[in-house]
Amino acid sequence: MAVVVERFGVYLVSLDPTVGHEISKTRPCVVISPDELNRQLRTVIIAPRTTARHGYPTRVTCRFARKVGEVVLDQLRTVDRARLVKRLGTLDSKAAANILKVVQEMFA
């Protein structure tokens, strides 16, 4: 049975191997790709989540699992579904709206 992946779902994702300054390790990531793509493709677009807070304009602050951190939109990656270790939950609608706003600004 195929894994159902939903936009703004938070998944534990194995990001290694990485190169240079890419965020590494197995860490929570937010699925950014639209559900239409998630239903059709074996890859998903994700943004890592970190508890380090820098306040960069390409990062969205949010609370998830009782921890405040940032969704790192300046490190968007496309990964195979095989890298998704497990589903942790879903971001709230406010965080989702903020992510869409920042992504739109980044690519305008």
ABEGO torsion letter per residue (X at the ends): XBBBBBBGBBBBBBAOBBBEABBBEBBBBBBABBAAAAAABABBBBBBBBABBAGBAABBBBBBGGBBBBBBAAABBBBBAAABABBAEBBBAAAAAAAAAAAAAAAX
